[in-house]
Amino acid sequence: MPVFYNLSRAAFKRRSAKRRALSTEEIIKEYLLRQLNDEAERFGFDLPPDSALKIQVHHAKEMGMRLNLNTGLSNEYVSLVDANFSMYLELHGMWQIGNLQARGHGLIYRAKPGGVWS
């Protein structure tokens, strides 16, 4: 059974032309797979192949956010994304993806059973 998740305010930098050409859904999947693989390697657990996870992004809302540095607003923007996705993997504990995680961006939490996605 797939497990449903919400992604809150994930920040994605799109500096290269290759990254700008990707859809929001592709970027979410890429960052999520990278995070899962990093954690599997770090803690030594087996992760199913990407094809078995069957990650599906069901809804994504993207907006631009000007990057705020210690010296003030910069001329760089990031894509700020709220999304709903599902995959055949149950996450436990706190998970985040994307850039600016230290500022609280990119929190992944399980969707409430029977609830409406935000």
Sequence and secondary structure as in RCSB ss.txt:
>XXXX:A:sequence
MPVFYNLSRAAFKRRSAKRRALSTEEIIKEYLLRQLNDEAERFGFDLPPDSALKIQVHHAKEMGMRLNLNTGLSN
EYVSLVDANFSMYLELHGMWQIGNLQARGHGLIYRAKPGGVWS
>XXXX:A:secstr
  EEEEEEEEEE   SHHHHHS HHHHHHHHHHHHHHHHHHHHT     HHHH  EEEEEEEEEEEEEETTEEEE
EEEEEEEEEEEES    S EE SB GGGT  EEEE  TT    
